[in-house]
Amino acid sequence: MADHPTEGIHVEKATLYSYYQSSCAWRVRLAMELKGIPFEYKAINLATGEHLSEEYRKLSPLQLVPAIEVEGNILADSIAILEYLEEKFPDKRPLLPKGLVQRATIRQVVNLIAANIQPVQNLRVLNAINEKLGSEERLKWAQDCINRGFEALELILKKTAGKYTFGDEITLADVVLVPQLGNAKRFQVDVTRYPIIDRIGKELFELPEVQKSLPANQPDAPK
């Protein structure tokens, strides 16, 4: 649970419905850690199908994680949640700069990962491929999706990168990149093929907030 100072701003504790290995849930955990927003972690076990219950459907109509409950409101969809957190708490470690073009470019990277890499290598897609074509094709599919996306991302970062994806301050682009790098490692992608992504990843994974958000450090992770 996040335990950062709230800098004088009252923040009602949120409830985050998460699964330790979900990269979408990881994005939200990381943003909340970076912003110092306190939250209660409620595990939804995707492996046992807990997310498919009618009770959980009331929180997340697509029966996916994450979902978040805060101030009596429920949001389900990681990018919508990230935007909400940024707009509600813009002064708590801002994750978007002021400039419109910069913000749009950051969102371009967010969507590159969240709409064009992660969804086509998520659990539902990979399980379907495994069922039809086998485990080798399942792994190859995941690797191909990530490599294709990282090739495009590397080109963007040649123009924007500093210490992180956009200069020297962490943005929403870094928040979505961290879990995707976790997926890359999980699917045995050679990230050294992308020197800028690889360098930025090493910087990001040194941060205490990133370490705290790691799947292995969540309450429902296998011990």
Number of C-alpha atoms within 10 A of each C-alpha: 18 20 11 14 12 13 10 6 10 8 15 11 15 19 17 27 23 27 26 23 20 18 27 25 24 28 26 26 30 25 25 25 20 22 22 21 23 20 21 14 19 15 19 22 17 18 10 8 10 14 23 17 10 12 11 18 13 11 21 21 13 13 20 23 26 27 25 25 17 14 10 6 9 16 16 20 18 23 20 12 19 21 15 13 19 20 13 10 17 15 12 18 15 18 26 22 17 9 9 10 10 14 16 13 16 22 18 16 23 20 16 19 21 22 13 16 20 22 15 16 22 15 14 11 15 20 15 12 19 16 11 11 11 13 14 10 14 20 18 14 19 24 21 14 17 24 19 12 17 22 13 12 20 19 12 16 18 12 11 16 16 14 16 22 29 22 13 10 15 19 23 25 24 24 23 27 25 23 25 22 21 18 21 19 13 12 17 13 18 12 18 10 13 15 11 20 23 16 14 19 20 13 12 21 15 10 11 11 20 20 14 16 25 20 21 14 13 20 14 17 13 9 7
